[in-house]
Amino acid sequence: MKDKAEIQKLLEKFYDGLTTEAEEALLKDYFLSDNVAETLSEERVIFLAMCESEVVVPADLVSKLDRQINQWNTIERTTRKTITRNGMRWIVGIAASILVLVAVGVFIDKHEQKQLSSTEEIDTYDNPEDAYATTRKALTKFSKSLNKGLQAVENATNKQVD
């Protein structure tokens, strides 16, 4: 058998995953023998546990794994549909909002154009004398209203002074 230092080097290589099959066989033979150094007894337990030859696999493992994978696939498909559906709701909602804003803007623009055209027709006079008479009438009305307001202010001021 190999000495203790060589076994420790092989163990380090084994734990790093750098050993060959032959080196692993040497380690296995060493730890299966009865003359293992006391300092390596803990390593013996660990190594033998890692190198157990018989691994018990349940008979229905394949069917359980298939069932689990199918469940995960089903969940993934439904989640993907939900995400797509929610994403589409957002996109459709935003598009509808933009459409409503554009429609309102167009309606307001058309309405303002109609008002401007009707205002232009009302304010236009073919005869300058009619325009002068209408302007004079409006200014007279404004003057009377202004004089009433000024008279009320003057009366209030006179009452406070007296």
VMD Tcl script that builds the backbone (N, CA, C; Angstrom):
set m [mol new atoms 486]
animate dup $m
set s [atomselect $m all]
$s set {name element resname resid chain x y z} {
  {N N MET 1 A 0.832 -1.189 0.000}
  {CA C MET 1 A 0.000 0.000 0.000}
  {C C MET 1 A 0.867 1.240 0.000}
  {N N LYS 2 A 0.241 2.308 -0.332}
  {CA C LYS 2 A 0.938 3.585 -0.395}
  {C C LYS 2 A 1.025 4.172 1.006}
  {N N ASP 3 A 1.943 5.109 1.157}
  {CA C ASP 3 A 2.072 5.723 2.480}
  {C C ASP 3 A 1.022 6.814 2.660}
  {N N LYS 4 A 0.965 7.330 3.858}
  {CA C LYS 4 A -0.067 8.275 4.263}
  {C C LYS 4 A -0.019 9.572 3.436}
  {N N ALA 5 A 1.148 10.098 3.145}
  {CA C ALA 5 A 1.293 11.355 2.392}
  {C C ALA 5 A 0.747 11.197 0.974}
  {N N GLU 6 A 1.030 10.064 0.342}
  {CA C GLU 6 A 0.527 9.844 -1.017}
  {C C GLU 6 A -0.996 9.727 -1.019}
  {N N ILE 7 A -1.551 9.079 -0.027}
  {CA C ILE 7 A -3.002 8.928 0.081}
  {C C ILE 7 A -3.649 10.300 0.267}
  {N N GLN 8 A -3.044 11.146 1.086}
  {CA C GLN 8 A -3.606 12.484 1.295}
  {C C GLN 8 A -3.560 13.306 0.000}
  {N N LYS 9 A -2.482 13.175 -0.776}
  {CA C LYS 9 A -2.403 13.877 -2.060}
  {C C LYS 9 A -3.494 13.382 -3.011}
  {N N LEU 10 A -3.676 12.056 -3.022}
  {CA C LEU 10 A -4.726 11.494 -3.876}
  {C C LEU 10 A -6.117 11.963 -3.428}
  {N N LEU 11 A -6.311 12.057 -2.110}
  {CA C LEU 11 A -7.597 12.538 -1.599}
  {C C LEU 11 A -7.856 13.984 -2.023}
  {N N GLU 12 A -6.825 14.812 -1.947}
  {CA C GLU 12 A -6.972 16.207 -2.377}
  {C C GLU 12 A -7.342 16.270 -3.861}
  {N N LYS 13 A -6.662 15.460 -4.666}
  {CA C LYS 13 A -6.983 15.414 -6.092}
  {C C LYS 13 A -8.415 14.912 -6.303}
  {N N PHE 14 A -8.814 13.916 -5.491}
  {CA C PHE 14 A -10.153 13.350 -5.600}
  {C C PHE 14 A -11.213 14.408 -5.290}
  {N N TYR 15 A -11.013 15.163 -4.206}
  {CA C TYR 15 A -11.985 16.191 -3.822}
  {C C TYR 15 A -12.012 17.349 -4.822}
  {N N ASP 16 A -10.909 17.569 -5.528}
  {CA C ASP 16 A -10.872 18.598 -6.565}
  {C C ASP 16 A -11.422 18.080 -7.890}
  {N N GLY 17 A -11.656 16.773 -7.972}
  {CA C GLY 17 A -12.193 16.176 -9.190}
  {C C GLY 17 A -11.139 15.953 -10.259}
  {N N LEU 18 A -9.897 15.747 -9.862}
  {CA C LEU 18 A -8.799 15.613 -10.824}
  {C C LEU 18 A -8.213 14.205 -10.885}
  {N N THR 19 A -8.802 13.245 -10.195}
  {CA C THR 19 A -8.235 11.893 -10.174}
  {C C THR 19 A -8.699 11.094 -11.382}
  {N N THR 20 A -7.884 10.116 -11.727}
  {CA C THR 20 A -8.257 9.184 -12.788}
  {C C THR 20 A -8.994 8.017 -12.149}
  {N N GLU 21 A -9.525 7.156 -12.993}
  {CA C GLU 21 A -10.233 5.990 -12.456}
  {C C GLU 21 A -9.277 5.069 -11.707}
  {N N ALA 22 A -8.064 4.977 -12.183}
  {CA C ALA 22 A -7.068 4.114 -11.524}
  {C C ALA 22 A -6.741 4.650 -10.135}
  {N N GLU 23 A -6.588 5.970 -10.027}
  {CA C GLU 23 A -6.285 6.562 -8.718}
  {C C GLU 23 A -7.463 6.398 -7.766}
  {N N GLU 24 A -8.664 6.532 -8.284}
  {CA C GLU 24 A -9.839 6.324 -7.442}
  {C C GLU 24 A -9.921 4.872 -6.981}
  {N N ALA 25 A -9.551 3.944 -7.852}
  {CA C ALA 25 A -9.539 2.525 -7.470}
  {C C ALA 25 A -8.514 2.286 -6.369}
  {N N LEU 26 A -7.340 2.938 -6.457}
  {CA C LEU 26 A -6.330 2.814 -5.397}
  {C C LEU 26 A -6.876 3.320 -4.070}
  {N N LEU 27 A -7.527 4.472 -4.096}
  {CA C LEU 27 A -8.107 5.022 -2.865}
  {C C LEU 27 A -9.172 4.087 -2.300}
  {N N LYS 28 A -9.994 3.544 -3.171}
  {CA C LYS 28 A -11.052 2.646 -2.715}
  {C C LYS 28 A -10.455 1.394 -2.084}
  {N N ASP 29 A -9.459 0.828 -2.720}
  {CA C ASP 29 A -8.804 -0.361 -2.161}
  {C C ASP 29 A -8.178 -0.047 -0.809}
  {N N TYR 30 A -7.548 1.120 -0.715}
  {CA C TYR 30 A -6.888 1.497 0.540}
  {C C TYR 30 A -7.913 1.630 1.662}
  {N N PHE 31 A -9.029 2.326 1.382}
  {CA C PHE 31 A -10.012 2.554 2.439}
  {C C PHE 31 A -10.836 1.307 2.754}
  {N N LEU 32 A -10.902 0.353 1.831}
  {CA C LEU 32 A -11.597 -0.905 2.115}
  {C C LEU 32 A -10.733 -1.856 2.932}
  {N N SER 33 A -9.449 -1.644 2.917}
  {CA C SER 33 A -8.551 -2.511 3.694}
  {C C SER 33 A -8.643 -2.159 5.177}
  {N N ASP 34 A -8.074 -3.040 6.005}
  {CA C ASP 34 A -8.150 -2.840 7.452}
  {C C ASP 34 A -7.013 -1.985 7.994}
  {N N ASN 35 A -5.967 -1.780 7.265}
  {CA C ASN 35 A -4.825 -1.028 7.780}
  {C C ASN 35 A -4.852 0.421 7.284}
  {N N VAL 36 A -5.899 1.176 7.706}
  {CA C VAL 36 A -6.041 2.595 7.392}
  {C C VAL 36 A -5.519 3.368 8.588}
  {N N ALA 37 A -4.726 4.391 8.344}
  {CA C ALA 37 A -4.180 5.205 9.431}
  {C C ALA 37 A -5.322 5.856 10.204}
  {N N GLU 38 A -5.092 6.030 11.518}
  {CA C GLU 38 A -6.149 6.600 12.359}
  {C C GLU 38 A -6.494 8.029 11.949}
  {N N THR 39 A -5.538 8.773 11.462}
  {CA C THR 39 A -5.799 10.164 11.056}
  {C C THR 39 A -6.691 10.220 9.815}
  {N N LEU 40 A -6.738 9.127 9.075}
  {CA C LEU 40 A -7.563 9.086 7.866}
  {C C LEU 40 A -8.881 8.340 8.076}
  {N N SER 41 A -9.226 8.025 9.323}
  {CA C SER 41 A -10.453 7.261 9.571}
  {C C SER 41 A -11.699 8.074 9.197}
  {N N GLU 42 A -11.656 9.379 9.457}
  {CA C GLU 42 A -12.797 10.214 9.065}
  {C C GLU 42 A -12.908 10.277 7.541}
  {N N GLU 43 A -11.768 10.384 6.884}
  {CA C GLU 43 A -11.746 10.415 5.421}
  {C C GLU 43 A -12.280 9.104 4.859}
  {N N ARG 44 A -11.999 8.001 5.575}
  {CA C ARG 44 A -12.465 6.683 5.135}
  {C C ARG 44 A -13.991 6.656 5.079}
  {N N VAL 45 A -14.626 7.164 6.144}
  {CA C VAL 45 A -16.090 7.158 6.199}
  {C C VAL 45 A -16.661 8.005 5.055}
  {N N ILE 46 A -16.073 9.186 4.871}
  {CA C ILE 46 A -16.559 10.091 3.819}
  {C C ILE 46 A -16.352 9.471 2.439}
  {N N PHE 47 A -15.152 8.945 2.187}
  {CA C PHE 47 A -14.841 8.389 0.871}
  {C C PHE 47 A -15.722 7.189 0.555}
  {N N LEU 48 A -15.884 6.307 1.521}
  {CA C LEU 48 A -16.709 5.118 1.277}
  {C C LEU 48 A -18.178 5.490 1.066}
  {N N ALA 49 A -18.621 6.532 1.749}
  {CA C ALA 49 A -20.003 6.973 1.541}
  {C C ALA 49 A -20.177 7.534 0.130}
  {N N MET 50 A -19.131 8.212 -0.363}
  {CA C MET 50 A -19.211 8.804 -1.703}
  {C C MET 50 A -19.051 7.753 -2.796}
  {N N CYS 51 A -18.388 6.671 -2.489}
  {CA C CYS 51 A -18.084 5.667 -3.507}
  {C C CYS 51 A -18.932 4.413 -3.379}
  {N N GLU 52 A -20.071 4.506 -2.754}
  {CA C GLU 52 A -20.921 3.329 -2.656}
  {C C GLU 52 A -21.258 2.855 -4.055}
  {N N SER 53 A -21.124 1.576 -4.262}
  {CA C SER 53 A -21.316 1.046 -5.607}
  {C C SER 53 A -22.792 0.879 -5.957}
  {N N GLU 54 A -23.585 0.513 -5.020}
  {CA C GLU 54 A -24.996 0.256 -5.284}
  {C C GLU 54 A -25.835 1.456 -4.855}
  {N N VAL 55 A -26.454 2.078 -5.816}
  {CA C VAL 55 A -27.372 3.167 -5.525}
  {C C VAL 55 A -28.770 2.632 -5.785}
  {N N VAL 56 A -29.625 2.753 -4.797}
  {CA C VAL 56 A -30.975 2.224 -4.912}
  {C C VAL 56 A -31.844 3.263 -5.618}
  {N N VAL 57 A -32.409 2.861 -6.750}
  {CA C VAL 57 A -33.280 3.737 -7.528}
  {C C VAL 57 A -34.690 3.164 -7.437}
  {N N PRO 58 A -35.646 3.969 -7.008}
  {CA C PRO 58 A -37.014 3.464 -6.934}
  {C C PRO 58 A -37.517 3.054 -8.318}
  {N N ALA 59 A -38.363 2.052 -8.334}
  {CA C ALA 59 A -38.850 1.504 -9.599}
  {C C ALA 59 A -39.720 2.510 -10.364}
  {N N ASP 60 A -40.483 3.307 -9.647}
  {CA C ASP 60 A -41.391 4.238 -10.320}
  {C C ASP 60 A -40.798 5.647 -10.460}
  {N N LEU 61 A -39.477 5.762 -10.357}
  {CA C LEU 61 A -38.826 7.068 -10.454}
  {C C LEU 61 A -39.065 7.723 -11.817}
  {N N VAL 62 A -38.981 6.950 -12.877}
  {CA C VAL 62 A -39.160 7.501 -14.224}
  {C C VAL 62 A -40.573 8.057 -14.389}
  {N N SER 63 A -41.565 7.321 -13.927}
  {CA C SER 63 A -42.944 7.799 -14.078}
  {C C SER 63 A -43.187 9.043 -13.219}
  {N N LYS 64 A -42.595 9.074 -12.023}
  {CA C LYS 64 A -42.740 10.259 -11.172}
  {C C LYS 64 A -42.082 11.477 -11.817}
  {N N LEU 65 A -40.897 11.276 -12.374}
  {CA C LEU 65 A -40.204 12.380 -13.040}
  {C C LEU 65 A -40.986 12.866 -14.261}
  {N N ASP 66 A -41.517 11.929 -15.045}
  {CA C ASP 66 A -42.325 12.310 -16.209}
  {C C ASP 66 A -43.549 13.121 -15.789}
  {N N ARG 67 A -44.218 12.663 -14.736}
  {CA C ARG 67 A -45.401 13.357 -14.242}
  {C C ARG 67 A -45.045 14.775 -13.770}
  {N N GLN 68 A -43.934 14.881 -13.029}
  {CA C GLN 68 A -43.511 16.192 -12.524}
  {C C GLN 68 A -43.138 17.137 -13.668}
  {N N ILE 69 A -42.424 16.621 -14.643}
  {CA C ILE 69 A -42.040 17.446 -15.796}
  {C C ILE 69 A -43.277 17.893 -16.566}
  {N N ASN 70 A -44.248 17.006 -16.732}
  {CA C ASN 70 A -45.489 17.378 -17.418}
  {C C ASN 70 A -46.245 18.463 -16.651}
  {N N GLN 71 A -46.261 18.353 -15.309}
  {CA C GLN 71 A -46.909 19.391 -14.507}
  {C C GLN 71 A -46.213 20.733 -14.696}
  {N N TRP 72 A -44.896 20.722 -14.678}
  {CA C TRP 72 A -44.135 21.965 -14.859}
  {C C TRP 72 A -44.400 22.563 -16.239}
  {N N ASN 73 A -44.464 21.701 -17.256}
  {CA C ASN 73 A -44.748 22.190 -18.610}
  {C C ASN 73 A -46.141 22.813 -18.691}
  {N N THR 74 A -47.117 22.169 -18.046}
  {CA C THR 74 A -48.479 22.700 -18.038}
  {C C THR 74 A -48.522 24.055 -17.339}
  {N N ILE 75 A -47.866 24.137 -16.201}
  {CA C ILE 75 A -47.827 25.408 -15.463}
  {C C ILE 75 A -47.153 26.481 -16.303}
  {N N GLU 76 A -46.066 26.121 -16.962}
  {CA C GLU 76 A -45.335 27.092 -17.783}
  {C C GLU 76 A -46.194 27.586 -18.948}
  {N N ARG 77 A -46.931 26.674 -19.588}
  {CA C ARG 77 A -47.787 27.068 -20.707}
  {C C ARG 77 A -48.905 28.006 -20.250}
  {N N THR 78 A -49.568 27.666 -19.136}
  {CA C THR 78 A -50.660 28.519 -18.658}
  {C C THR 78 A -50.131 29.866 -18.186}
  {N N THR 79 A -48.965 29.863 -17.559}
  {CA C THR 79 A -48.366 31.130 -17.118}
  {C C THR 79 A -48.007 31.984 -18.318}
  {N N ARG 80 A -47.450 31.378 -19.333}
  {CA C ARG 80 A -47.069 32.115 -20.538}
  {C C ARG 80 A -48.315 32.712 -21.201}
  {N N LYS 81 A -49.430 31.938 -21.250}
  {CA C LYS 81 A -50.666 32.453 -21.832}
  {C C LYS 81 A -51.192 33.628 -21.015}
  {N N THR 82 A -51.141 33.499 -19.690}
  {CA C THR 82 A -51.621 34.570 -18.819}
  {C C THR 82 A -50.788 35.824 -19.003}
  {N N ILE 83 A -49.477 35.656 -19.069}
  {CA C ILE 83 A -48.592 36.808 -19.255}
  {C C ILE 83 A -48.874 37.462 -20.600}
  {N N THR 84 A -49.036 36.650 -21.632}
  {CA C THR 84 A -49.322 37.189 -22.962}
  {C C THR 84 A -50.666 37.907 -22.963}
  {N N ARG 85 A -51.661 37.303 -22.319}
  {CA C ARG 85 A -52.990 37.895 -22.265}
  {C C ARG 85 A -52.954 39.226 -21.508}
  {N N ASN 86 A -52.262 39.255 -20.363}
  {CA C ASN 86 A -52.165 40.497 -19.596}
  {C C ASN 86 A -51.398 41.554 -20.375}
  {N N GLY 87 A -50.352 41.147 -21.059}
  {CA C GLY 87 A -49.589 42.085 -21.883}
  {C C GLY 87 A -50.446 42.661 -22.998}
  {N N MET 88 A -51.246 41.806 -23.613}
  {CA C MET 88 A -52.122 42.272 -24.690}
  {C C MET 88 A -53.187 43.225 -24.146}
  {N N ARG 89 A -53.678 42.972 -22.934}
  {CA C ARG 89 A -54.664 43.878 -22.345}
  {C C ARG 89 A -54.070 45.273 -22.180}
  {N N TRP 90 A -52.833 45.319 -21.706}
  {CA C TRP 90 A -52.167 46.621 -21.544}
  {C C TRP 90 A -52.015 47.312 -22.897}
  {N N ILE 91 A -51.555 46.578 -23.875}
  {CA C ILE 91 A -51.320 47.164 -25.198}
  {C C ILE 91 A -52.630 47.658 -25.804}
  {N N VAL 92 A -53.677 46.849 -25.722}
  {CA C VAL 92 A -54.976 47.241 -26.274}
  {C C VAL 92 A -55.533 48.443 -25.509}
  {N N GLY 93 A -55.366 48.458 -24.201}
  {CA C GLY 93 A -55.840 49.591 -23.396}
  {C C GLY 93 A -55.143 50.886 -23.765}
  {N N ILE 94 A -53.839 50.812 -23.941}
  {CA C ILE 94 A -53.078 52.008 -24.323}
  {C C ILE 94 A -53.487 52.471 -25.719}
  {N N ALA 95 A -53.634 51.525 -26.638}
  {CA C ALA 95 A -54.041 51.883 -28.002}
  {C C ALA 95 A -55.432 52.521 -28.001}
  {N N ALA 96 A -56.346 51.982 -27.205}
  {CA C ALA 96 A -57.696 52.548 -27.137}
  {C C ALA 96 A -57.659 53.959 -26.548}
  {N N SER 97 A -56.834 54.158 -25.528}
  {CA C SER 97 A -56.717 55.498 -24.934}
  {C C SER 97 A -56.180 56.501 -25.940}
  {N N ILE 98 A -55.175 56.104 -26.679}
  {CA C ILE 98 A -54.614 56.994 -27.702}
  {C C ILE 98 A -55.666 57.301 -28.768}
  {N N LEU 99 A -56.420 56.285 -29.160}
  {CA C LEU 99 A -57.473 56.485 -30.157}
  {C C LEU 99 A -58.532 57.464 -29.656}
  {N N VAL 100 A -58.921 57.338 -28.391}
  {CA C VAL 100 A -59.909 58.257 -27.817}
  {C C VAL 100 A -59.358 59.684 -27.804}
  {N N LEU 101 A -58.097 59.842 -27.400}
  {CA C LEU 101 A -57.490 61.179 -27.378}
  {C C LEU 101 A -57.438 61.794 -28.773}
  {N N VAL 102 A -57.069 61.004 -29.759}
  {CA C VAL 102 A -57.015 61.510 -31.134}
  {C C VAL 102 A -58.417 61.896 -31.607}
  {N N ALA 103 A -59.408 61.067 -31.309}
  {CA C ALA 103 A -60.782 61.361 -31.731}
  {C C ALA 103 A -61.288 62.643 -31.072}
  {N N VAL 104 A -61.012 62.817 -29.784}
  {CA C VAL 104 A -61.438 64.036 -29.088}
  {C C VAL 104 A -60.735 65.252 -29.689}
  {N N GLY 105 A -59.445 65.120 -29.970}
  {CA C GLY 105 A -58.697 66.226 -30.578}
  {C C GLY 105 A -59.258 66.618 -31.931}
  {N N VAL 106 A -59.565 65.637 -32.751}
  {CA C VAL 106 A -60.134 65.915 -34.080}
  {C C VAL 106 A -61.505 66.570 -33.935}
  {N N PHE 107 A -62.324 66.072 -33.016}
  {CA C PHE 107 A -63.656 66.643 -32.808}
  {C C PHE 107 A -63.559 68.100 -32.361}
  {N N ILE 108 A -62.682 68.375 -31.410}
  {CA C ILE 108 A -62.522 69.748 -30.916}
  {C C ILE 108 A -62.020 70.652 -32.033}
  {N N ASP 109 A -61.077 70.171 -32.817}
  {CA C ASP 109 A -60.541 70.972 -33.921}
  {C C ASP 109 A -61.635 71.303 -34.934}
  {N N LYS 110 A -62.425 70.314 -35.310}
  {CA C LYS 110 A -63.520 70.537 -36.271}
  {C C LYS 110 A -64.537 71.523 -35.697}
  {N N HIS 111 A -64.855 71.355 -34.402}
  {CA C HIS 111 A -65.841 72.216 -33.752}
  {C C HIS 111 A -65.350 73.667 -33.718}
  {N N GLU 112 A -64.068 73.867 -33.407}
  {CA C GLU 112 A -63.502 75.219 -33.377}
  {C C GLU 112 A -63.495 75.835 -34.773}
  {N N GLN 113 A -63.205 75.047 -35.777}
  {CA C GLN 113 A -63.210 75.566 -37.146}
  {C C GLN 113 A -64.611 76.020 -37.547}
  {N N LYS 114 A -65.634 75.256 -37.145}
  {CA C LYS 114 A -67.015 75.643 -37.453}
  {C C LYS 114 A -67.373 76.940 -36.739}
  {N N GLN 115 A -66.948 77.061 -35.473}
  {CA C GLN 115 A -67.251 78.276 -34.719}
  {C C GLN 115 A -66.555 79.482 -35.338}
  {N N LEU 116 A -65.301 79.314 -35.739}
  {CA C LEU 116 A -64.576 80.419 -36.353}
  {C C LEU 116 A -65.240 80.850 -37.655}
  {N N SER 117 A -65.651 79.907 -38.447}
  {CA C SER 117 A -66.277 80.260 -39.726}
  {C C SER 117 A -67.616 80.949 -39.496}
  {N N SER 118 A -68.390 80.508 -38.493}
  {CA C SER 118 A -69.674 81.157 -38.219}
  {C C SER 118 A -69.455 82.531 -37.597}
  {N N THR 119 A -68.416 82.698 -36.782}
  {CA C THR 119 A -68.106 83.999 -36.192}
  {C C THR 119 A -67.669 84.977 -37.263}
  {N N GLU 120 A -66.892 84.523 -38.188}
  {CA C GLU 120 A -66.447 85.389 -39.269}
  {C C GLU 120 A -67.627 85.887 -40.093}
  {N N GLU 121 A -68.610 85.036 -40.300}
  {CA C GLU 121 A -69.782 85.432 -41.080}
  {C C GLU 121 A -70.624 86.452 -40.325}
  {N N ILE 122 A -70.752 86.309 -39.012}
  {CA C ILE 122 A -71.579 87.213 -38.215}
  {C C ILE 122 A -70.914 88.588 -38.109}
  {N N ASP 123 A -69.615 88.613 -37.894}
  {CA C ASP 123 A -68.907 89.866 -37.665}
  {C C ASP 123 A -68.608 90.641 -38.944}
  {N N THR 124 A -68.914 90.110 -40.054}
  {CA C THR 124 A -68.584 90.768 -41.314}
  {C C THR 124 A -69.777 91.592 -41.807}
  {N N TYR 125 A -69.487 92.832 -42.179}
  {CA C TYR 125 A -70.524 93.722 -42.730}
  {C C TYR 125 A -70.117 94.123 -44.136}
  {N N ASP 126 A -71.081 94.123 -45.024}
  {CA C ASP 126 A -70.822 94.545 -46.399}
  {C C ASP 126 A -70.855 96.079 -46.508}
  {N N ASN 127 A -71.681 96.682 -45.681}
  {CA C ASN 127 A -71.853 98.139 -45.713}
  {C C ASN 127 A -71.096 98.760 -44.529}
  {N N PRO 128 A -70.149 99.693 -44.757}
  {CA C PRO 128 A -69.405 100.305 -43.657}
  {C C PRO 128 A -70.288 101.127 -42.721}
  {N N GLU 129 A -71.390 101.655 -43.202}
  {CA C GLU 129 A -72.283 102.446 -42.349}
  {C C GLU 129 A -72.956 101.565 -41.307}
  {N N ASP 130 A -73.329 100.339 -41.713}
  {CA C ASP 130 A -73.927 99.397 -40.763}
  {C C ASP 130 A -72.898 99.004 -39.701}
  {N N ALA 131 A -71.671 98.789 -40.120}
  {CA C ALA 131 A -70.610 98.435 -39.179}
  {C C ALA 131 A -70.387 99.571 -38.194}
  {N N TYR 132 A -70.391 100.818 -38.679}
  {CA C TYR 132 A -70.196 101.980 -37.813}
  {C C TYR 132 A -71.336 102.092 -36.809}
  {N N ALA 133 A -72.574 101.887 -37.259}
  {CA C ALA 133 A -73.738 101.989 -36.381}
  {C C ALA 133 A -73.687 100.918 -35.295}
  {N N THR 134 A -73.327 99.719 -35.659}
  {CA C THR 134 A -73.250 98.620 -34.690}
  {C C THR 134 A -72.131 98.883 -33.680}
  {N N THR 135 A -71.006 99.385 -34.148}
  {CA C THR 135 A -69.890 99.690 -33.255}
  {C C THR 135 A -70.268 100.820 -32.306}
  {N N ARG 136 A -70.926 101.847 -32.839}
  {CA C ARG 136 A -71.346 102.974 -32.006}
  {C C ARG 136 A -72.327 102.506 -30.937}
  {N N LYS 137 A -73.245 101.625 -31.296}
  {CA C LYS 137 A -74.239 101.095 -30.358}
  {C C LYS 137 A -73.541 100.313 -29.243}
  {N N ALA 138 A -72.571 99.466 -29.609}
  {CA C ALA 138 A -71.846 98.663 -28.619}
  {C C ALA 138 A -71.031 99.553 -27.686}
  {N N LEU 139 A -70.381 100.577 -28.225}
  {CA C LEU 139 A -69.577 101.476 -27.394}
  {C C LEU 139 A -70.449 102.327 -26.478}
  {N N THR 140 A -71.621 102.716 -26.941}
  {CA C THR 140 A -72.551 103.478 -26.108}
  {C C THR 140 A -73.023 102.621 -24.940}
  {N N LYS 141 A -73.344 101.386 -25.210}
  {CA C LYS 141 A -73.782 100.458 -24.159}
  {C C LYS 141 A -72.666 100.267 -23.137}
  {N N PHE 142 A -71.442 100.119 -23.606}
  {CA C PHE 142 A -70.292 99.951 -22.728}
  {C C PHE 142 A -70.079 101.208 -21.881}
  {N N SER 143 A -70.232 102.358 -22.501}
  {CA C SER 143 A -70.042 103.630 -21.803}
  {C C SER 143 A -71.077 103.799 -20.699}
  {N N LYS 144 A -72.333 103.469 -20.972}
  {CA C LYS 144 A -73.391 103.576 -19.960}
  {C C LYS 144 A -73.096 102.661 -18.778}
  {N N SER 145 A -72.672 101.428 -19.061}
  {CA C SER 145 A -72.358 100.487 -17.983}
  {C C SER 145 A -71.184 100.997 -17.158}
  {N N LEU 146 A -70.197 101.549 -17.800}
  {CA C LEU 146 A -69.028 102.067 -17.110}
  {C C LEU 146 A -69.402 103.276 -16.258}
  {N N ASN 147 A -70.240 104.151 -16.800}
  {CA C ASN 147 A -70.677 105.327 -16.042}
  {C C ASN 147 A -71.488 104.927 -14.817}
  {N N LYS 148 A -72.345 103.893 -14.934}
  {CA C LYS 148 A -73.118 103.403 -13.789}
  {C C LYS 148 A -72.177 102.931 -12.694}
  {N N GLY 149 A -71.180 102.151 -13.071}
  {CA C GLY 149 A -70.224 101.636 -12.094}
  {C C GLY 149 A -69.438 102.750 -11.435}
  {N N LEU 150 A -69.006 103.733 -12.205}
  {CA C LEU 150 A -68.251 104.854 -11.649}
  {C C LEU 150 A -69.126 105.693 -10.718}
  {N N GLN 151 A -70.405 105.866 -11.082}
  {CA C GLN 151 A -71.340 106.621 -10.241}
  {C C GLN 151 A -71.531 105.914 -8.905}
  {N N ALA 152 A -71.640 104.573 -8.927}
  {CA C ALA 152 A -71.812 103.810 -7.691}
  {C C ALA 152 A -70.579 103.945 -6.805}
  {N N VAL 153 A -69.402 103.915 -7.382}
  {CA C VAL 153 A -68.164 104.063 -6.616}
  {C C VAL 153 A -68.085 105.472 -6.023}
  {N N GLU 154 A -68.479 106.482 -6.796}
  {CA C GLU 154 A -68.422 107.867 -6.323}
  {C C GLU 154 A -69.400 108.080 -5.174}
  {N N ASN 155 A -70.602 107.495 -5.266}
  {CA C ASN 155 A -71.591 107.613 -4.191}
  {C C ASN 155 A -71.089 106.946 -2.920}
  {N N ALA 156 A -70.490 105.780 -3.046}
  {CA C ALA 156 A -69.974 105.074 -1.874}
  {C C ALA 156 A -68.842 105.862 -1.231}
  {N N THR 157 A -68.013 106.487 -2.018}
  {CA C THR 157 A -66.900 107.279 -1.501}
  {C C THR 157 A -67.421 108.518 -0.777}
  {N N ASN 158 A -68.439 109.171 -1.336}
  {CA C ASN 158 A -69.019 110.363 -0.704}
  {C C ASN 158 A -69.668 110.017 0.630}
  {N N LYS 159 A -70.321 108.885 0.730}
  {CA C LYS 159 A -70.968 108.480 1.979}
  {C C LYS 159 A -69.925 108.233 3.062}
  {N N GLN 160 A -68.808 107.673 2.715}
  {CA C GLN 160 A -67.769 107.387 3.705}
  {C C GLN 160 A -67.085 108.669 4.164}
  {N N VAL 161 A -66.958 109.621 3.295}
  {CA C VAL 161 A -66.304 110.881 3.640}
  {C C VAL 161 A -67.197 111.689 4.585}
  {N N ASP 162 A -68.492 111.660 4.366}
  {CA C ASP 162 A -69.428 112.444 5.194}
  {C C ASP 162 A -69.600 111.824 6.513}
}
mol reanalyze $m
mol bondsrecalc $m
mol representation Tube
mol addrep $m
